[in-house]
Amino acid sequence: MNLIYLDHAATTPVHPEVVEAMMPYWTNSFGNASSTHWAGRDAKSALNEARDRIASFVGCAPSELVFTGGGTESDNMALFGAAEANRARGNHIVTTQIEHHAVLHACERLERLGYEVTYVPVDEYGRVSVDDIKSALRPDTILISVMYGNNEVGTLQPIEAIGALAREKGIAFHVDAVQALAYMPLHLHALPVDFMSFSAHKLNGPKGVGALYIAKNARFVPLGYGGSQERKRRPGTENTPAIAGFAKAVELFDRARYEKKHHVETLRQELVNELEKRLSPDDFIVNGHPSERLPHILNVSFPGVSTESMLMNLDLAGVAAASGSACTSGSLEVSHVLKAMGLSEARTSSAIRFSFGASNDSAQIRETASRVETVIRRLRSIV
């Protein structure tokens, strides 16, 4: 059986050239970038080159980019760092109901620390209204946090309009761009954004490394103490091999971003087309915005077939897919994103996320559709 990996929104395979770029910093160039001798200078040079490359990719100054341990840490740094830095001005934070748990759980912690958080609803496509964000603002609002593209359904948010509103009101604005980094062109100096979170393993880079953009004039208080690394904003010895790999992954995407985006968009549409050929219109429903969306994510409900059963059977059939649901005590909870979208129970309890990458091809998509059809027919015959 040929195994088919369609869970690139969770993580992507590391590109061979990324592995090659990382190897020297585990072997000959192993120095600590804070050391002043030759070994340290080699590592420092690698960090500087990586920072320059990634900063160019996202359109900011290298000094505005802080390396972190990944997207979750970047989100936490932005929320806690901005909230603490602005606390004298107020204690109210605005976010949405469909954020990644790295933001939602951080907000819950901030509430326990005395902050007040408003969780703005979204429409049936998972898109937030700028007017609803505006209505949620108060004189004591100090921070808005809205993701660029949703990790479960792929829906894009009106980031520029929300950012313009934040600038007008003098409110800090954070954007989780972990899923958007690979496929959405970013020019941070042209965007009204104060903080933006990234992660390397979503674009064929290594796990355990990310970055946080902190605009030059943004108010920010660091979470950690004990070193002067990253301009004292994130102390601790930098993970030089992973950072070098992050930069190489960015370089590879930068060379052919249009082609890579077109590739995953084509695969996504091919799977929809194949499902339409094999299943009736009542057998599946595509979730998320029809046009304002990331190109590599397809969220589909198969009414009458539970998410848990579908994922288990797809796994047995050699297809790796996912759900946005949390697993508690061995059973899946309904996705908070789909619930916030107000979808029916039939759709929320049967949703599957397929996400595509460079390692996929059309033959795999046709085979996936065939296996999905087989699983659906079998499970519905049992019912």
N, C-alpha and C positions, 0 to 999 in steps of 0.2 A: 504493500500500500504506500502510495506517495503521500507524504505529510505536507499539509498546506498551512502556512502560517498567515493568518489574517487578524493579527492583534498588534499591529504596529503603533497604535495609539497608546498601548501599554508600554512597549519598548521595541526598539528596532535592533536588528543584528548589527554588530560593529563591523564597519567596512574594513577590509584587509589593509588598505592604505592607512587607516586610522591606527590599527594595531602596529603597523610598521613605524608610524610616526611616534608612537608611545615608547617603543622598545628601548631607545637610547637612554631614556631617563630612569629606567629600571636597572641599567647596566653601567655603561661607562660614565654617563653624565648624571650621576646619582646625587649630586650635592644639594644642600639646603640653600634655597634662594636668599636666605638672610645672612649667609656666611660671606665674608669679604674676600676669601681666597679664591683660587682659580675654579675649584669645584662649585663653589657658590655662585660665582659669576656666570658659569655656564647655565646653571638653572635659572638665574635671574634673567639672563638673555632670552631663554625659552619662554619665560612668563611674559616678558615685555612683547615679544613677537606675537604670542598668542593673544594677548590683550589687544594689541593693535589690529590684528586680523578680525577678531570678533567685533570689536568696536566699529570697524569699517563696515562690516556686514549689517549691523543694526543702526548705523548712522548716529553714533555718539562719540564723544571724546574718550580716549582710553582711560583717563582718570575717573570717568563716571561709571566704570564697570568694575564690579566687585565679584571675585570668584567665590562660589559657595559649594556646598555639598550636594546641590540639586535644587529642583524646583520647589519642593516643600520648604526647605530652609530659606530660599529666596522669598517665598510668600510670607513666611513667619517674620523674617527680618524686616520686610517692608511694613507689615502691619504693626508689629510691636514697636519698631524703630520710629515710624512716623507718628504713631499714637502718643508715645512717650514724649517725643520732641515737641508736639503741639498741645500737650495737655493743659498748659496754662491758658490756651485760647478756647478750650472746650473739651467735651468728652463724648461727642456723638459721632458715630461711624455709619456710613451707608454702604451696603453691598447688595447682592442679589441672592435669590433663593437657589440658584443653580450653580453656584461656585463650586470649585473643587474643595474637598474636605480640608486641604491644607489652608484654605482661607476660612471656611465655615467653622472649623474647630478652633482656629486661632481667634476668631471673633467670639466664640463661646467663652474662651478663656479671658478675653478682654472684658466681656460682660461681668465675669466673676471678679475682675479687678476694679470694677466700678465704672466702666464705660457703658454707654448705651448704643445698641446696634439696631438699625432698621434693615430688615431683609425685604427688598423690593421684589414683587412678583414679576413673572414673565408671561408672555402670551402662549398660545397653543403650539407655537413653533420654537419656543425656548428663547425668545428675543425680548429684551427689556426695553421699555419705552423711556425715552429721554424725559418726557413730561412727568413720568412716574418718579424718576430719579430726582427731578427738580422739586416735585411735591414733597419728597421725603426730606429735603434739606431743611435745616434749622439754623438759627444764629450761632449755635454752638457746634455745628458740624465741622469736623477737622479733617476727615478722610473719607474718600470714596474708593472702593475696590470693586472692579468689574473685569471679568476675564475677557480676553480677545475672542477666542473661539472655544466653544464648549467641548470637553473631552468625551462626552457620551453621545451627543447628537450632532455635533459639529457646527451648530449655529453660531454665526458671527454677531458680535454686539456693536452698536454704534459708538465706537471708542472715541472718534474725533469729536463728535457732538457732545458726548459726556465730558470729555476733557476740556472742551471750550467752556462748558458750563462751570466746571470746577475752577478754571482759571479766572473766570468772571467773578466768582464768589470768593476767591482766595483760599480754596480748599485743596489739600494734597490729593493727588490721584494716582492710584496703583492699578496696574494691569497685569494679570497673570497671562503671559503669552507663551506658556510652555508648549501647547499644541500648535500655536500659530507660527513659531519661529521658522520652521522648515519651509512653509509654503506661502506665507504672507509677507510681502516686501515691507520692511520696517525702516523708517527714517526718523529716529527718535528726536532729533533736533527740530523736525518739522511737525512733530506730534505734541499736543498739550498734555504730556504725561510726566509725572515726577518719579515714578518707580515702575520698573517692568521686570518680571521674572522669567528666567529661561532655564532649560535643562538640556544637557548634551545627548542623552540617550534616546531622544525623540527624533534625531536626525542622523542615525548611524554612528553616533559617538559613544563613549563609555558611560556606564552608570556611575553615580556617585560624584558627579561634578555638574555645576550649573553656574549661573551668574545672576546678579541683580544690578540693574541700571538704577543709579541714584543721580538724578539731575543735579547739576552743579550747585544750584541755589536751594535745593530741597532741604527741609529740616529733617534731621535724622539722628537718632541716638543708637549706638551699637548695642547688640545683645550680649556680646562676649567681651572679656577683658583678659589681658595677659600677654599681649604682643603688639608690635607695631605693623604687622602685615596688613596688606590691603588698606593702607592709610589709616590704620587703627579701626577700620569699620568691621573687619572680620578677622580677628587675631587667630593665629595658629599657622603652623608650617603648611605652605601651599602644596597641593597634590599635583606636582609638576607633570608627571606622566599623563594623568587624566586631562589636565588643562591643555597640554600639547595635542592630545587626541581630540578634544573639543574643537580646537582651532582647525585641525585638519578636516574634521567633519564639516565644519562651516565652509572651508575652502572648497571642498568637493561639491557641496550644494550650491555655492556661489557660481561655480563654473557652468552649471546646467540647471538652474532653478526652474526655468520655464519648462524644460523637457521633463523634469521630475514631477512637476505639478500636473502637467498634461497627462503624464503616464498614470498617476493614481486617479485622476479625474476620469480617465477613460476606463480604467478597471472598475471603478465604482459604478459607472453607467452600464457597463457590460453586465455586472451582476444583477442590477435592476432589470435589465432587458431579458436576461436569462430566466430570472424568477417569473417575469411576466409570461414567458413562453411556457413555462412548466407548471405554473400554479394559476388558480383562478383569482380574479380581483379581490375576492373575499378572504383569500388565504394569507395575504400579507399586506402590511401597511408600512410605508416609509415614514419615519419620524424625523422632525427637525425642519428647518427652513428650506424651501425648495431652491432658493438661489443664494441667499446670504449665508454661506456655509463654508467650512473647510473642505478641501477636495478629497481628503483621504479617509473620511469617516462616513459610514453608512449604518444607520440605526434602523432596524426593521422589527416590527411586531408580527408574530405568527399566531393570531387569535385562536384559542383552543388548545395550544401547546405551551406548557409552562417553560419559562426561561431555563429553569434548572434542568428539566428533562431534555430540552433542546441542546443545551451546552454539553451535557453528559454524552448524548448520542453523537453529536458532532465530533467530540473528542475521540470517541470510539471509532468514528469514521475517518479520523486523521485530520480533521479541520480544527485549527485553534482559533476560536473567536472569544467573545467576552460579553459581559453584561455590565451595566453601571451599578448593579446591586451590591450591597454589602453582605458579607457572609457572616451570620451569627448563629452559633450553636449548630453548625452544619446545614443551615437552610438559608436561602436567599431572601433578603428584604427587598421591597420594591425600591427602585431607584428614586432618590430624592429629586433628581432632575425631571424625570417623567411625571412624578407627582405634582411638581411645581407647574408643569405645563398643563395640568388639568386633564390629562388623557384618561380614557376609560380604563376600568380595571382589566378588561380584556386585552388592552394594549400594554399597560404597564407590567402585567404579569407574564408577558410573552415576548419581551423585547430582547433582541440580540444586537450587539455591535460588531460589525465587520470593519476592519481598518487595514488599509493597503500601504504597500511600500515598494521600494525598488526591486526587491527580490521576487515579487509576484509577476505573473504573466497571464495572458488571455486563456491559455490552456488550463491553468489552475482555476481561473474564475468559472469556466464552463464545468470543470469537474466539481467545484464547490457547489454550484447550482444543482448538479445532478445528485450529489450526496444530500443536500438540503431537501430536495424533493423526496428522496427515498426515506429520509428520517420523518418528514412530515406525514407522508402516506402511512408509514408504519405506526407512528404514535397515534394518529387519528383513527386508525382501524382498531387499535386497542381500546380507545375511548368508546 
